[in-house]
C-alpha cells in the first residue's frame, strides 16, 4: 500500500453514524471519482461530539462536524487546490484557537493510545488494513512460544483486569493453565453494562481483530479450543463488525483448525447478551451463556477451576484482551514501563457528562483527574464550575474538587472511595444535584439487582425509597444516618460485586456532599436547582417581552404584553423548564430560585 | 411474513443453551414473545414453561406485548441523565399522550427506556428503531416526533 497516497478517513463509529457519516462517505466517493484519492471508513476517533469527523492523510488534517454541503468544498479546496478549509478545524474550547492537525489537538496529544491504537486509523471491516496495522503479529510470535512462557510474560507485564476489579491477568491465566479439566473455555466479557460507558463498544467497532487476537493467544496459553464473546444486544454495530472479523480471521487461518500450521485449533462465537447488568459479574455471565437466569453464585469454586459447563474457564474484559498482543509482541518489560508501580499500562475512559470535549480517551495510569478533565477534556462545559467526577459507574463513587490531583490507578481511586471500574468517567458541574445522582444510581442498581441476596434486593429498595423522599421534599431528620446504616448491610450481606458496591454512590455523595443532603432535608432547598419540589421559575426585569417563553409554555402559565415584562403564574407552572431553555442567552431573564431565595427576591 | 416457530427451531438444537438465542430470534421476528409460543419452546427444549418464563422475564431485552410500528428508546445512561434525559423522556411521553413507558393507543409508537446506548458523548440520546439521535433538547424532540408521526402516516 502506497503510504503517500492521499486518504480521506471517515469515522463511522456509532456516534458519527448517528451524525450521518455514511451519507458523507457516499458523497466523497462520488465527488472523488476518477481521482487518485482513497476514501476509507474507520472506527471511532473518540471525539464523538465533534462528529462526523474527517481526517485527511498524510497531511494529518482534522475536520470536525462535517456536513454534506462541506463535501464539495473539501474536494475543491483541499484535494484539488491544496488549501485547508479552516472553518471546519477543531476549535479549542479553552483558548478558542483553531487547530488544523489531528495530533496537535490537546485532546489527542496528551493521550497514550495502546488499546485504541488502531481505532480511527484502520477500516475495521478490511482485513488487509488490520494486518497492515500489525494485527496477528503477536499471535504469530505467541504460537512459537511455550504456553508457560506466555503466561509468565503476561504476569510480568503487571497487566490487571480492565473490567474494573483489577485482578492480576497473568495470575488468572496461570490458574486456568494449571486447572485440570477438558475442554477449557476462553470468554470475553463485552457486556458493557455501566451506564455512561462505551469503551468496549468503541474497541469492538474500531479494531475487533485486536480482541480476537488476544483471545486466541489466551486459548493457546491455557489450552482451550473454544471462545465466546458475550456482547450486549444493544450494540448492533459492534456485533456486526465482530462477526465480520471472525469470518475474516477464519478465512485467513487465524481461527479454526491448525492455526497458522501450528497444530492449534481454536474458534470463537458471539453470544448476544439479553440485557442484564448483573451479567457483567463472571459467574452470572457464565450461567447466562448456559441458558439460565443470569444470577451469580458463590465463589469458590472460581471459574478458573469450574466455569462454563463446570469446566476451567478464563474470563477477561475486551480491553484486557486487546492489550495482550502488544505485551507479547513488545515484551512485558516494555509494558511495565508505562503507568505506576502497581497499575501498569494505560486506562481507557469514556469521558462524558458536563465536559467540553466528551469522548473516548486512553491515558497512562497515574495521570491525575485534573489533567484528564482540564487538559484533555478542555474543562467543564460552558465555563460552569466543577462539582464532582464519577468513576466506576453504579459501583463507583463521586469525587469532589479536592480529589482532582488524585492519580488515576486502581488503588488510589479505591482509597478515595471510588473505583477504576471499566472506564466510565462522568463529569458533573454546579447544576448537578448530588442527591439526585445518588438516587439515579440506586434506581439503576435496585432495578438490576437479580434478587438472590435479600440485603441487596430489599436494601437497595429501602435506600431508593429514602432518596426519593429526600429529592421529592419528604426528607426527615435521621434519613442520612439510616442510609449509612443500610449501606453497611447491603455491602456486607451481598454475594456479588453488584450488591457489594451498590451503596458506593450514596456513601461517597454523603461523605463529600453532605451539605446538599442537609439542604434538601432541613432548608427546603436544592443547591443545584434541579429537584422540582424545591425550585420555582421567575422572570427577571431584564425581560424585553419577546414572548418566546409565553408561546412555548405548555400550560399557559406565562402572561405579558409584547415588549413588556412577562410574569409566571406559580399556581399554574408545572416547572418543566421550557421557559428557561428558550429564553435567549443574551437576555438571560428566566431565573430558578430555591430555598430561602424564593421568598426574598419576588419582583414587584 | 414472519418465520414460523418451526422454521426458527430448525436453526437450533434445542439444548438449554439455545433458550436465550431462540427467544431472541422469536422476538426479532415478532417484536415480542407471544404467550402461546412459550409452551412450544418448552416442549422443544424439554424445559418447563415456567423455567422458560423465568429466563425471559429476567432479561430487559424481552417484551411480552406487541410493540408499535416504531420503537423509541430513551437512554437512561449517566451521561444522558446529567444532561437532561428525564426531561427528554417527559417530553416524549407528553407528546405521545403516554403515562410512562408503553405503546400509544394508535399503535404507532412504543416508548421504552434503555440502560445505555453507548453514545454518551452525544447525550442526551434516544434511538428510534435503530437510528440514534443525539444532543437533544425538548424542542428537537418535539420536531422529531412530529416528523416521525408524519412519515408513519404516509406509509
Contacts between the chains, C-beta under 8 A, distances in Angstrom:
chain1	res1	chain2	res2	distance
A	14	B	117	7.7
A	14	B	118	6.4
A	14	B	119	5.7
A	14	B	132	6.4
A	15	B	119	5.3
A	15	B	121	5.8
A	15	B	122	5.7
A	15	B	132	7.8
A	15	B	134	7.4
A	17	B	132	7.2
A	18	B	119	6.3
A	18	B	122	6.6
A	18	B	125	7.9
A	18	B	131	7.0
A	18	B	132	3.4
A	18	B	133	6.7
A	18	B	134	5.6
A	19	B	122	7.8
A	19	B	134	7.4
A	47	B	121	7.6
A	48	B	119	6.8
A	48	B	121	3.5
A	48	B	122	6.0
A	49	B	121	4.7
A	49	B	122	6.6
A	51	B	122	8.0
A	192	B	116	7.9
A	192	B	118	7.0
A	193	B	115	6.4
A	193	B	116	7.5
A	194	B	78	8.0
A	194	B	116	7.1
A	195	B	76	6.7
A	195	B	77	3.7
A	195	B	78	4.8
A	195	B	79	7.9
A	195	B	80	7.9
A	195	B	81	7.6
A	195	B	115	5.4
A	195	B	116	4.1
A	196	B	77	4.8
A	196	B	78	3.2
A	196	B	79	4.7
A	196	B	80	7.9
A	196	B	116	6.4
A	196	B	120	5.4
A	197	B	77	8.0
A	197	B	116	7.0
A	197	B	118	7.4
A	197	B	120	7.1
A	198	B	116	7.7
A	198	B	118	3.7
A	198	B	119	7.0
A	198	B	120	5.7
A	201	B	118	4.5
A	233	B	24	7.0
A	233	B	61	5.7
A	234	B	114	6.4
A	234	B	115	7.5
A	234	B	116	7.5
A	234	B	117	6.6
A	234	B	118	7.2
A	235	B	118	6.4
A	236	B	130	6.2
A	271	B	20	8.0
A	272	B	20	7.7
A	272	B	21	7.1
A	272	B	24	5.9
A	274	B	20	5.6
A	274	B	23	7.5
A	274	B	24	6.6
A	274	B	59	3.5
A	274	B	60	7.3
A	274	B	61	4.2
A	274	B	62	6.7
A	275	B	59	5.1
A	275	B	60	3.5
A	275	B	61	4.1
A	275	B	115	7.1
A	276	B	58	6.3
A	276	B	59	5.2
A	276	B	60	6.4
A	277	B	115	6.6
A	288	B	20	7.2
A	289	B	17	6.5
A	290	B	16	6.4
A	290	B	17	5.6
A	291	B	15	7.5
A	291	B	16	4.1
A	291	B	17	4.4
A	291	B	18	6.8
A	291	B	19	4.3
A	291	B	20	6.0
A	291	B	55	7.0
A	292	B	16	7.7
A	292	B	55	6.5
A	293	B	54	5.7
A	293	B	55	5.7
A	293	B	58	4.1
A	294	B	58	6.5
A	294	B	59	7.4
A	295	B	58	8.0
A	350	B	120	5.7
A	350	B	121	7.8
A	352	B	78	7.5
A	352	B	79	3.7
A	352	B	120	3.9
A	352	B	121	6.0
A	352	B	123	6.4
A	353	B	78	7.2
A	353	B	79	5.2
A	353	B	82	5.0
A	353	B	83	7.1
A	353	B	123	7.7
A	354	B	82	6.4
A	354	B	83	7.4
A	358	B	79	7.4
A	358	B	120	6.9
A	358	B	121	4.0
A	358	B	123	7.7
A	359	B	121	5.0
A	360	B	121	7.7
A	390	B	78	6.7
A	393	B	78	7.0
A	424	B	78	6.7
A	424	B	120	7.9
A	426	B	78	4.8
A	426	B	79	5.7
A	426	B	82	6.4
A	426	B	120	7.9
A	428	B	82	5.9
A	432	B	82	5.3
A	437	B	81	7.9
A	437	B	82	7.3
A	440	B	78	7.2
A	440	B	81	5.3
A	441	B	78	7.8
A	444	B	76	7.7
A	444	B	115	7.5
A	448	B	115	8.0
A	450	B	58	7.5
A	554	B	94	7.4
A	576	B	87	7.5
A	576	B	90	7.4
A	576	B	138	7.9
A	577	B	87	6.6
A	578	B	138	6.0
A	581	B	137	6.4
A	581	B	138	6.1
A	581	B	139	7.4
A	582	B	139	7.3
